[in-house]
Amino acid sequence: MKKLTVKTCAALLLALSITSQATSQVDPINVVTSAVPFLRISPDARAGGMGDVGIATSPDANSPYWNLAKTPFAASRTSISATYTPWLKDLGLNDVYLASVAGYHQLDEEQAVSAAIRYFSLGDIQFTNYSGASTGSSRPREYSIEFGYSRKLSEKLGIGVALKYINSSLANGDPNGTGVVYKPGSAVAADLSLFHTGVNEAGEGLNWGVAISNLGSKISYTTDAQQKDYIPANLGLGVAYNWALDETSRFTLGLDINKLMVPTPPSLDASSNPDSALFEYRNKSIINSWFSSFGDAGGFSNELKEFQFSLGAEYTYNDQFALRAGYFYEDKLKGNRKYFTLGVGLKYNVFGLNFSYLVPSGNGVNRNPLSNTLRFGITFDLDNNTNGSGNTSMTN
């Protein structure tokens, strides 16, 4: 049982999103944050082993999480995946985890439908007031449910759209006795995606993709209509090149670049009117918040710092065995997540297993709290319908 106040619970959620490491007092840290950060956790063991690369890699059952437009190009007509991720194990939290299930079905050679569910548990939490007295306990949890449709525009190009419902229950009632009444928050959002494959019949060529995710309403956890938070709208760009080393061996190198479409918090130290700056920040319209996020960091160099980079590689042998490695980079002033990942995949007939591991990094107070994160997933390719796209690689 974890004894946490509501503020501590919120701090834990922030750690899930940014997991900042210690930096110099001189550096002006200004991290872009949002509500429901569990939507930014990779729910996919294959991509997790490649540094969270998934926008332009070969399609699989977890494509709805990365780029829904890939599903009409998948080799299997129907595929289902389930993944379990223990979270923040390096902080001694044993009851925090993310569980996910995803899948798609090709209606014909041109179009597909998909569905995905994420469930994030923050474990058992005991709330206390400022005097340390217990005010009750709860089991905070968050989940999202989404349904999507995708189709080919040509033999090489596809589009996808998905709608999702998001629910976040962190606290109920007035656990701290402060007069602030908490309630579960909910939001609706959409994902838009584009995928182009240049892979030929030999299994070589360049894929690229664009995915805009979590375009939706704000979310509120209190009865105060003014206290609404942004959800993590995100722009993702990805490329992946595939080499056919011989008849049984293939190698893929991929790069994803992501940018949160969430306003940068105002620098209160530099503001002559902090209250006005905070009011303007919190009360931007949804559409305005998306576009303003590309020019509110304080100069071009600061905008570049808000981009996250993932580089990953995958070697597959005979579509039955895969080795993966990757690296994730985030600027030290925008979250400071930097880590290497490793992964392995095994497939027999229609059944597949995938594992990924986040390599420990840092020491002491600089140790990455995401160290030793292990994901594992299972997949079922219910048939093998090679549809001529050339993407017949081992799926997750």
N, C-alpha and C positions, 0 to 999 in steps of 0.2 A: 504494500500500500504506500503510495507516494503522497506525502503531505505538501500540498502546493496551494498557494492562493490563486485567485483568478489572474492576477498580474503575472505570477510565475508561469501559469498555464499559457498565457499569451506569449511569454518569453520563449517557452518551449516551441511553440508554433513558429516563432521567428527563427529559431535555431534550425528547424526543419527546412526552412526556405533558404537561409543564407549561411548558417554555420560559420560565422566569422571567426577568424583567428586573430590573435593579438597583433596590433599594428602600432606604429609610432604615434604618439600624441600629436605630433606636428601635422600628420596627414589628415585632411578633412574627410573623414569617413561619412558617406551619405548613401546608404543602401536603399535601393528601390524595393519596397515590400508590398505585400498584398494579403488579403484574406485567403482562406482555403489553399495554403501552399502545398498541400498533399497532391494537388493537380500537377505540380512540377516534379514530383518524385517519379523516377523511371519505374514503371510497373512491368518491366520486360527484362528477363534474364539475358537474352541474346544481346540487346542493345546495352544492357548494363555491363557486359564484358567488353564492350567496344567504346568505353568512355561516354556512353549515352548517345551514340550515333544511331539514327533510325529513320531519318526523313527520306533518304534516297537509296537505302539498302534494298535488297531483294524482298518482295512481299512475303508476308507470313501472317499467322493468326493474330499477332499483336499490331498489325498495321493500323488499326483504328486509333491507337494511342499516338502514332507518329505522323502518318500520312495516309488517310483513308483512300486516296485516289489510287493507291497501289493495288488494291484488292482485285480489280478485274484482270490484272496481269499475273496473278498467282498461278502456280502450277497445279495446286490442288483445288478442286472445286469447292470443297467445304473444309474448314479447319477451325479448331477450338483450342484455346490455350488457357492455362491457369498458372498464376505465379504467386509466390509467397515471399515477402521481404521483411525479416526482422529489422527494426530500425533503431539507430542510435545505441547499438549494443555497447559501444566503447564508453558510453556514459553510465553504464550499469543499469539501463532500462531494459527489462526482460519482457515487458508486456505491451510494448509499442510495436505495431507491425502494419504493413500494407498488404492486403490481399486483393487480387484482381482476376477477372475472368473476361476473355474477349473471344470473338470469333466472327466469321463471315461466311456467306454462302453466295456463290455465283449463280444468278438466275439464268444466265446464258453466257455466251462468249463475250458479250458487250457490257454487262452490268452486274452489280453485286449489292447485297445488303449486308449490314453488319450490326453488332451490338457489343457493348463493353460495360463492365461494372468495376468500380474501384471502391474498396472499403478500408478506411484507415482508423485504427484504434489507438487511442492515447493511453490505454491502460486504466487502472483504478486510481482515482485522485481524491484525496481528502482535502476539503476546503477549510481554511482557517481565517479568522479575522485578524486585524492588526495587533491584537493582544495575544495571538497564538491559540485562542480557544477554537475548538472544532465547531464548524457550522454545517457539517454534513459531508457527504461523499457523493461521487458521481463517476460515471464512466464515459468521458467525452469520446465522440466518434464522428466521423465524416464519411460521406459516400457520394458517388456520382453514378448516374445511369445514362447511357447514351445510345442512340440509334442512328445509323448512317446509311447513305445511299451513294454509290459511285458508278461511273460508267466511262467507257472509252469514247474519246472524241475522234480517235484515229487508231491505227495499229500501234502507235508509239506514245500517244498522249491520253491521259485520263484526268478526270476531275472527281471530287468527292465533297459531300456536305453531310454534317452530322449535327443533331440537336441533343443537348444534354440537360439533365436536371441535377442540381448540386444541393446537398443538404449538409449543414454543419451544426452539430449540437455540442457545444463546449460547456455550457452551464445553463441551469434553469432556476428561475425565481431570483431571490436576493440572498445568495449564499454568504456574503460578507456583511450583511446588515447595513449597507451603505445607502439604501434607497434606490439603487440602480437595479432594475429588473431585467434579468437576462432571459433570452429565449433562443430556440434553434433558428439559425439563419438559413435562408434558401435563395437560390438564384437559378436562372435559366441562361443557357449560352449556346453558341453555335461554333462549329469548326468548318473551315473552308480549306481545301487542299488541291494541289496540282502535281501531277507526276508525269515525267517523260522518261522513257527507257530507250537507250541506244544499244542494248545488248543484242548481239547477233545470235545465229543458231549455234555458233561455236561457244557461246557463253562469254564473249568479250564485248566491252563497250562501256559507255558512260551513261549513268542514270543521274537525273537531277529532279529536285522537288521543292515545292513551296507549301508551307502549312501555316495557316493563321488559326490559332486555337483560342478557345475560351472568350469569344466575343459575346459578352452578355451583360446582364444587369449587375448593379452593386448588391452587396449583401449586408444585412444588419443583424446585430446580436442583441439589441435592446429595444425597448418600446419608444426610444427617442428617434423620430423619423430623420433627424439631421445626422445621426451617427451611422453612416453607411460607409462600407469599405469597398475598394476595388477588388475584383477577382483577377487572377493572373493571365490576362490577355497576352498572347505571345506571337511574335513573328519568327518563323523558323525557315532557314534556307539550307538545303543540303545537296551534296554531290557525292557520288560513289563510282569509282572505276573498277571494273571487273576484268581480271586476266584469267584465261584458260591455260594453265601451265602444261597440261597434257590432257588425255582423255578422262582422267579420274580426279585431277587436282585443280582447284581454282583458288584464286586469291582476290580479295576485295579490300580496297582502301577507301574510307569514307570521311567526309568532313561535314559537320553541322555547325551552323552559326545561329544563335538565338538571341532575341532582344525582347524583353518584357515591354509590352505596350501599356505601361502603368506610369503615371506621372512621378517624376523625381520629387521626393519630399523637400520642402523649402529649407534652406539653411537659416535656422532661427537666430544664430549668432550674428549673421550678417544682415538680418532684416531689421529695419527700423520699427516695424509694426508686426510682431510675431503673430498676434491674434488674427490680423487681417490676412497674413500669408497662409496660415493654417486654414482659415475659412475658405480662401480661394482654392487651396489645394484639395480640400475635401469636397467642395461643391462644384467641381467641374462636371459638365455633362459627360455621359459615357463616351459619346463619339469624340468630343473634344479631348477627353483624356487619352484616347488612342493616338490621335495625331500630335498632340502637344508633347507626348512622351519622346518624340524624336528631336525635340529642340529645347528642352527645359533643364538640361544638366549643367548649363553654364559654359558653353563653348564646345567646339567640335571635338577637341581632345577628350573632354569629359563624356561626351556622348559615346565615343568609341569604347570607353571603359565599361559601359553598360552592356556590351556584347559579350556573350559567353561562347566559348569555342570547344568543340568536341572532335577529337581525331581518333579514329578506330580502324582496326584491321581484322580481317577474318580469313583463315585458311580452311578450306573444306576438302575432304578426301572421300571420293566415291559417294557423295551425298549422305554419308553415314557418320562421319566424325569431323568435328570442327574445333579449331583453336582460335582464340580471340584475345585481343589486347587493345587498350585505348588510354587516352589521356583527356582529362577535363580541365579547362582553365577558366577562371573568373578573376577579374582584377581585384587586388587587395582592398581597394576602397569601395568595392561594390559587393562584397560578400566573402572574397578570398577563398573560394573553394578551388582547390588544386589537388588532383589525385590521379593516380594510375589505376587501371582496372585490368583484370584478367578473366578469361572465361573459357568454358569448354562445352561442347554440345555432342550428344550421342543420339543417333536415330536408327530405329529398326522397324522396317515396314511402315506402318502408319503412326507409330508411337515414338515420341522424341523426349529427351531430357536435356535441360540446359541449366548451367550453373555460372554465376559470375561472382567475383570477389573484388572488393575495393581495398587496395593495398594500403596498409598503415603508413601515415606520413606525419612528420613533425614530432616534437618532443615536449614534454612538460605542458605548460599552458598553451603552447603552439600546436599541440597534437590535434589532428583533425578528428572531431567527434564522429565523423562518418567512417573512420577506419574500421576495418574488419567487417564491413557490411557485406552480407552474403544474400544473394538472390537465387532462388531455384524455381524452375518452372517445368511444366509438362505440356506437351502438345499432342493433338490427335489430328492427323490429316486423313479425313474420312474417305477420300479417294485421291487418285492422281490423274488429273485431267490436264495434260500438257496442252495449253491453248495457243502455242505458237509464239508466245512473247519472248521466249528465250530465257525467262527467269525460272529455271528449274533447280535452283540451288537449295541446299538444305535449309529448311525453315525453322523458326523457333517455336 
